[in-house]
Amino acid sequence: MKFYKAVAEKHDYFTGYTTIVGELVTQRERDTKFRYLGDGVFTEVNVSKKKTVWIFGARFECVEV
């Protein structure tokens, strides 16, 4: 599935949401929660939905050790 991975911690003052470094957001979440942040804050990645985990309300990619 296509996700956008946050590469920097930025705050969208108009919507009140803040990104976390490494957080994965969908296209819909990006359009609603982070619509005023530039493209340089996110990189496009393809990650399986089964390889994601929710931690304190944010989605991250599972990293096996």
PDB file as gemmi writes it, atoms N, CA and C in Angstrom:
CRYST1    1.000    1.000    1.000  90.00  90.00  90.00 P 1                      
ATOM      1  N   MET A   1       0.844  -1.174   0.000  1.00  0.00           N  
ATOM      2  CA  MET A   1       0.000   0.000   0.000  1.00  0.00           C  
ATOM      3  C   MET A   1       0.891   1.239   0.000  1.00  0.00           C  
ATOM      4  N   LYS A   2       0.427   2.274  -0.621  1.00  0.00           N  
ATOM      5  CA  LYS A   2       1.212   3.502  -0.705  1.00  0.00           C  
ATOM      6  C   LYS A   2       1.001   4.345   0.553  1.00  0.00           C  
ATOM      7  N   PHE A   3       2.091   4.664   1.230  1.00  0.00           N  
ATOM      8  CA  PHE A   3       2.078   5.527   2.400  1.00  0.00           C  
ATOM      9  C   PHE A   3       3.033   6.690   2.163  1.00  0.00           C  
ATOM     10  N   TYR A   4       2.893   7.708   2.966  1.00  0.00           N  
ATOM     11  CA  TYR A   4       3.840   8.822   2.981  1.00  0.00           C  
ATOM     12  C   TYR A   4       4.527   8.811   4.335  1.00  0.00           C  
ATOM     13  N   LYS A   5       5.852   8.738   4.326  1.00  0.00           N  
ATOM     14  CA  LYS A   5       6.649   8.654   5.550  1.00  0.00           C  
ATOM     15  C   LYS A   5       7.207  10.034   5.882  1.00  0.00           C  
ATOM     16  N   ALA A   6       6.962  10.469   7.093  1.00  0.00           N  
ATOM     17  CA  ALA A   6       7.434  11.781   7.523  1.00  0.00           C  
ATOM     18  C   ALA A   6       8.937  11.727   7.785  1.00  0.00           C  
ATOM     19  N   VAL A   7       9.673  12.674   7.212  1.00  0.00           N  
ATOM     20  CA  VAL A   7      11.127  12.712   7.390  1.00  0.00           C  
ATOM     21  C   VAL A   7      11.542  13.797   8.381  1.00  0.00           C  
ATOM     22  N   ALA A   8      10.596  14.626   8.796  1.00  0.00           N  
ATOM     23  CA  ALA A   8      10.896  15.686   9.756  1.00  0.00           C  
ATOM     24  C   ALA A   8       9.679  15.913  10.646  1.00  0.00           C  
ATOM     25  N   GLU A   9       9.920  16.420  11.828  1.00  0.00           N  
ATOM     26  CA  GLU A   9       8.825  16.749  12.731  1.00  0.00           C  
ATOM     27  C   GLU A   9       8.369  18.172  12.435  1.00  0.00           C  
ATOM     28  N   LYS A  10       7.170  18.279  11.911  1.00  0.00           N  
ATOM     29  CA  LYS A  10       6.599  19.584  11.545  1.00  0.00           C  
ATOM     30  C   LYS A  10       5.197  19.702  12.119  1.00  0.00           C  
ATOM     31  N   HIS A  11       4.786  20.932  12.383  1.00  0.00           N  
ATOM     32  CA  HIS A  11       3.457  21.207  12.922  1.00  0.00           C  
ATOM     33  C   HIS A  11       2.659  21.995  11.893  1.00  0.00           C  
ATOM     34  N   ASP A  12       1.450  21.522  11.603  1.00  0.00           N  
ATOM     35  CA  ASP A  12       0.540  22.230  10.706  1.00  0.00           C  
ATOM     36  C   ASP A  12      -0.338  23.125  11.571  1.00  0.00           C  
ATOM     37  N   TYR A  13      -0.079  24.404  11.558  1.00  0.00           N  
ATOM     38  CA  TYR A  13      -0.757  25.344  12.452  1.00  0.00           C  
ATOM     39  C   TYR A  13      -2.234  25.531  12.107  1.00  0.00           C  
ATOM     40  N   PHE A  14      -2.617  25.289  10.862  1.00  0.00           N  
ATOM     41  CA  PHE A  14      -4.013  25.472  10.470  1.00  0.00           C  
ATOM     42  C   PHE A  14      -4.891  24.312  10.948  1.00  0.00           C  
ATOM     43  N   THR A  15      -4.375  23.078  10.908  1.00  0.00           N  
ATOM     44  CA  THR A  15      -5.166  21.922  11.329  1.00  0.00           C  
ATOM     45  C   THR A  15      -4.858  21.491  12.754  1.00  0.00           C  
ATOM     46  N   GLY A  16      -3.684  21.848  13.279  1.00  0.00           N  
ATOM     47  CA  GLY A  16      -3.322  21.507  14.654  1.00  0.00           C  
ATOM     48  C   GLY A  16      -2.633  20.164  14.819  1.00  0.00           C  
ATOM     49  N   TYR A  17      -2.291  19.485  13.731  1.00  0.00           N  
ATOM     50  CA  TYR A  17      -1.634  18.186  13.808  1.00  0.00           C  
ATOM     51  C   TYR A  17      -0.128  18.337  13.619  1.00  0.00           C  
ATOM     52  N   THR A  18       0.622  17.417  14.242  1.00  0.00           N  
ATOM     53  CA  THR A  18       2.076  17.410  14.154  1.00  0.00           C  
ATOM     54  C   THR A  18       2.546  16.054  13.637  1.00  0.00           C  
ATOM     55  N   THR A  19       3.513  16.052  12.739  1.00  0.00           N  
ATOM     56  CA  THR A  19       4.080  14.797  12.251  1.00  0.00           C  
ATOM     57  C   THR A  19       5.153  14.321  13.221  1.00  0.00           C  
ATOM     58  N   ILE A  20       5.399  13.024  13.179  1.00  0.00           N  
ATOM     59  CA  ILE A  20       6.458  12.400  13.957  1.00  0.00           C  
ATOM     60  C   ILE A  20       7.410  11.773  12.950  1.00  0.00           C  
ATOM     61  N   VAL A  21       8.694  11.852  13.183  1.00  0.00           N  
ATOM     62  CA  VAL A  21       9.676  11.291  12.253  1.00  0.00           C  
ATOM     63  C   VAL A  21       9.441   9.792  12.127  1.00  0.00           C  
ATOM     64  N   GLY A  22       9.281   9.314  10.900  1.00  0.00           N  
ATOM     65  CA  GLY A  22       9.051   7.902  10.635  1.00  0.00           C  
ATOM     66  C   GLY A  22       7.590   7.499  10.605  1.00  0.00           C  
ATOM     67  N   GLU A  23       6.693   8.417  10.890  1.00  0.00           N  
ATOM     68  CA  GLU A  23       5.259   8.124  10.886  1.00  0.00           C  
ATOM     69  C   GLU A  23       4.761   7.893   9.459  1.00  0.00           C  
ATOM     70  N   LEU A  24       3.878   6.917   9.296  1.00  0.00           N  
ATOM     71  CA  LEU A  24       3.291   6.615   7.997  1.00  0.00           C  
ATOM     72  C   LEU A  24       1.874   7.169   7.955  1.00  0.00           C  
ATOM     73  N   VAL A  25       1.561   7.906   6.899  1.00  0.00           N  
ATOM     74  CA  VAL A  25       0.205   8.427   6.720  1.00  0.00           C  
ATOM     75  C   VAL A  25      -0.276   8.064   5.325  1.00  0.00           C  
ATOM     76  N   THR A  26      -1.579   7.865   5.192  1.00  0.00           N  
ATOM     77  CA  THR A  26      -2.170   7.572   3.897  1.00  0.00           C  
ATOM     78  C   THR A  26      -2.393   8.871   3.133  1.00  0.00           C  
ATOM     79  N   GLN A  27      -2.786   8.741   1.873  1.00  0.00           N  
ATOM     80  CA  GLN A  27      -3.063   9.926   1.057  1.00  0.00           C  
ATOM     81  C   GLN A  27      -4.215  10.727   1.655  1.00  0.00           C  
ATOM     82  N   ARG A  28      -5.241  10.040   2.120  1.00  0.00           N  
ATOM     83  CA  ARG A  28      -6.397  10.733   2.707  1.00  0.00           C  
ATOM     84  C   ARG A  28      -6.010  11.473   3.989  1.00  0.00           C  
ATOM     85  N   GLU A  29      -5.217  10.836   4.849  1.00  0.00           N  
ATOM     86  CA  GLU A  29      -4.764  11.504   6.074  1.00  0.00           C  
ATOM     87  C   GLU A  29      -3.893  12.709   5.745  1.00  0.00           C  
ATOM     88  N   ARG A  30      -3.071  12.573   4.729  1.00  0.00           N  
ATOM     89  CA  ARG A  30      -2.207  13.693   4.342  1.00  0.00           C  
ATOM     90  C   ARG A  30      -3.026  14.869   3.817  1.00  0.00           C  
ATOM     91  N   ASP A  31      -4.087  14.558   3.067  1.00  0.00           N  
ATOM     92  CA  ASP A  31      -4.920  15.614   2.515  1.00  0.00           C  
ATOM     93  C   ASP A  31      -5.777  16.305   3.577  1.00  0.00           C  
ATOM     94  N   THR A  32      -6.122  15.614   4.652  1.00  0.00           N  
ATOM     95  CA  THR A  32      -6.982  16.214   5.672  1.00  0.00           C  
ATOM     96  C   THR A  32      -6.200  16.764   6.858  1.00  0.00           C  
ATOM     97  N   LYS A  33      -5.233  16.020   7.368  1.00  0.00           N  
ATOM     98  CA  LYS A  33      -4.521  16.436   8.574  1.00  0.00           C  
ATOM     99  C   LYS A  33      -3.299  17.311   8.297  1.00  0.00           C  
ATOM    100  N   PHE A  34      -2.617  17.056   7.194  1.00  0.00           N  
ATOM    101  CA  PHE A  34      -1.356  17.751   6.909  1.00  0.00           C  
ATOM    102  C   PHE A  34      -1.399  18.459   5.566  1.00  0.00           C  
ATOM    103  N   ARG A  35      -2.518  19.039   5.196  1.00  0.00           N  
ATOM    104  CA  ARG A  35      -2.679  19.608   3.854  1.00  0.00           C  
ATOM    105  C   ARG A  35      -1.854  20.850   3.605  1.00  0.00           C  
ATOM    106  N   TYR A  36      -1.409  21.536   4.640  1.00  0.00           N  
ATOM    107  CA  TYR A  36      -0.632  22.758   4.444  1.00  0.00           C  
ATOM    108  C   TYR A  36       0.877  22.539   4.568  1.00  0.00           C  
ATOM    109  N   LEU A  37       1.309  21.290   4.764  1.00  0.00           N  
ATOM    110  CA  LEU A  37       2.739  20.995   4.812  1.00  0.00           C  
ATOM    111  C   LEU A  37       3.238  20.679   3.409  1.00  0.00           C  
ATOM    112  N   GLY A  38       4.461  21.052   3.121  1.00  0.00           N  
ATOM    113  CA  GLY A  38       5.027  20.862   1.787  1.00  0.00           C  
ATOM    114  C   GLY A  38       5.404  19.419   1.499  1.00  0.00           C  
ATOM    115  N   ASP A  39       5.742  19.158   0.249  1.00  0.00           N  
ATOM    116  CA  ASP A  39       6.111  17.809  -0.177  1.00  0.00           C  
ATOM    117  C   ASP A  39       7.455  17.366   0.396  1.00  0.00           C  
ATOM    118  N   GLY A  40       8.289  18.298   0.809  1.00  0.00           N  
ATOM    119  CA  GLY A  40       9.592  17.950   1.362  1.00  0.00           C  
ATOM    120  C   GLY A  40       9.537  17.302   2.726  1.00  0.00           C  
ATOM    121  N   VAL A  41       8.394  17.336   3.373  1.00  0.00           N  
ATOM    122  CA  VAL A  41       8.240  16.745   4.706  1.00  0.00           C  
ATOM    123  C   VAL A  41       7.996  15.238   4.603  1.00  0.00           C  
ATOM    124  N   PHE A  42       7.510  14.751   3.455  1.00  0.00           N  
ATOM    125  CA  PHE A  42       7.149  13.354   3.281  1.00  0.00           C  
ATOM    126  C   PHE A  42       7.904  12.725   2.115  1.00  0.00           C  
ATOM    127  N   THR A  43       8.147  11.413   2.236  1.00  0.00           N  
ATOM    128  CA  THR A  43       8.641  10.618   1.120  1.00  0.00           C  
ATOM    129  C   THR A  43       7.637   9.498   0.874  1.00  0.00           C  
ATOM    130  N   GLU A  44       7.448   9.142  -0.382  1.00  0.00           N  
ATOM    131  CA  GLU A  44       6.492   8.102  -0.740  1.00  0.00           C  
ATOM    132  C   GLU A  44       7.139   6.734  -0.600  1.00  0.00           C  
ATOM    133  N   VAL A  45       6.484   5.820   0.133  1.00  0.00           N  
ATOM    134  CA  VAL A  45       6.990   4.458   0.332  1.00  0.00           C  
ATOM    135  C   VAL A  45       5.851   3.468   0.100  1.00  0.00           C  
ATOM    136  N   ASN A  46       6.214   2.249  -0.248  1.00  0.00           N  
ATOM    137  CA  ASN A  46       5.245   1.156  -0.381  1.00  0.00           C  
ATOM    138  C   ASN A  46       5.511   0.147   0.722  1.00  0.00           C  
ATOM    139  N   VAL A  47       4.527  -0.013   1.617  1.00  0.00           N  
ATOM    140  CA  VAL A  47       4.650  -0.906   2.764  1.00  0.00           C  
ATOM    141  C   VAL A  47       3.353  -1.707   2.860  1.00  0.00           C  
ATOM    142  N   SER A  48       3.464  -2.996   3.146  1.00  0.00           N  
ATOM    143  CA  SER A  48       2.287  -3.829   3.336  1.00  0.00           C  
ATOM    144  C   SER A  48       1.546  -3.393   4.606  1.00  0.00           C  
ATOM    145  N   LYS A  49       0.214  -3.454   4.565  1.00  0.00           N  
ATOM    146  CA  LYS A  49      -0.578  -3.099   5.750  1.00  0.00           C  
ATOM    147  C   LYS A  49      -0.275  -4.032   6.913  1.00  0.00           C  
ATOM    148  N   LYS A  50       0.142  -5.266   6.606  1.00  0.00           N  
ATOM    149  CA  LYS A  50       0.461  -6.243   7.646  1.00  0.00           C  
ATOM    150  C   LYS A  50       1.788  -5.925   8.334  1.00  0.00           C  
ATOM    151  N   LYS A  51       2.605  -5.087   7.718  1.00  0.00           N  
ATOM    152  CA  LYS A  51       3.909  -4.746   8.283  1.00  0.00           C  
ATOM    153  C   LYS A  51       3.909  -3.371   8.941  1.00  0.00           C  
ATOM    154  N   THR A  52       2.736  -2.936   9.422  1.00  0.00           N  
ATOM    155  CA  THR A  52       2.636  -1.666  10.134  1.00  0.00           C  
ATOM    156  C   THR A  52       2.130  -1.921  11.539  1.00  0.00           C  
ATOM    157  N   VAL A  53       2.426  -0.984  12.426  1.00  0.00           N  
ATOM    158  CA  VAL A  53       2.004  -1.089  13.822  1.00  0.00           C  
ATOM    159  C   VAL A  53       1.599   0.296  14.307  1.00  0.00           C  
ATOM    160  N   TRP A  54       0.566   0.335  15.159  1.00  0.00           N  
ATOM    161  CA  TRP A  54       0.113   1.595  15.744  1.00  0.00           C  
ATOM    162  C   TRP A  54       0.760   1.747  17.119  1.00  0.00           C  
ATOM    163  N   ILE A  55       1.439   2.860  17.348  1.00  0.00           N  
ATOM    164  CA  ILE A  55       2.058   3.159  18.636  1.00  0.00           C  
ATOM    165  C   ILE A  55       1.621   4.556  19.046  1.00  0.00           C  
ATOM    166  N   PHE A  56       0.856   4.641  20.135  1.00  0.00           N  
ATOM    167  CA  PHE A  56       0.367   5.914  20.674  1.00  0.00           C  
ATOM    168  C   PHE A  56      -0.351   6.759  19.622  1.00  0.00           C  
ATOM    169  N   GLY A  57      -1.168   6.119  18.795  1.00  0.00           N  
ATOM    170  CA  GLY A  57      -1.971   6.830  17.810  1.00  0.00           C  
ATOM    171  C   GLY A  57      -1.276   7.178  16.515  1.00  0.00           C  
ATOM    172  N   ALA A  58      -0.076   6.694  16.301  1.00  0.00           N  
ATOM    173  CA  ALA A  58       0.653   6.948  15.050  1.00  0.00           C  
ATOM    174  C   ALA A  58       1.037   5.604  14.430  1.00  0.00           C  
ATOM    175  N   ARG A  59       1.026   5.536  13.115  1.00  0.00           N  
ATOM    176  CA  ARG A  59       1.347   4.313  12.390  1.00  0.00           C  
ATOM    177  C   ARG A  59       2.821   4.326  12.009  1.00  0.00           C  
ATOM    178  N   PHE A  60       3.499   3.198  12.280  1.00  0.00           N  
ATOM    179  CA  PHE A  60       4.909   3.055  11.941  1.00  0.00           C  
ATOM    180  C   PHE A  60       5.120   1.733  11.221  1.00  0.00           C  
ATOM    181  N   GLU A  61       6.247   1.634  10.515  1.00  0.00           N  
ATOM    182  CA  GLU A  61       6.618   0.377   9.855  1.00  0.00           C  
ATOM    183  C   GLU A  61       7.273  -0.543  10.865  1.00  0.00           C  
ATOM    184  N   CYS A  62       6.877  -1.838  10.848  1.00  0.00           N  
ATOM    185  CA  CYS A  62       7.491  -2.833  11.738  1.00  0.00           C  
ATOM    186  C   CYS A  62       8.932  -3.089  11.289  1.00  0.00           C  
ATOM    187  N   VAL A  63       9.815  -3.108  12.237  1.00  0.00           N  
ATOM    188  CA  VAL A  63      11.214  -3.389  11.952  1.00  0.00           C  
ATOM    189  C   VAL A  63      11.597  -4.623  12.742  1.00  0.00           C  
ATOM    190  N   GLU A  64      11.916  -5.712  12.033  1.00  0.00           N  
ATOM    191  CA  GLU A  64      12.296  -6.951  12.704  1.00  0.00           C  
ATOM    192  C   GLU A  64      13.756  -6.875  13.082  1.00  0.00           C  
ATOM    193  N   VAL A  65      14.057  -7.398  14.257  1.00  0.00           N  
ATOM    194  CA  VAL A  65      15.415  -7.329  14.769  1.00  0.00           C  
ATOM    195  C   VAL A  65      16.119  -8.633  14.564  1.00  0.00           C  
TER     196      VAL A  65                                                      
END                                                                             
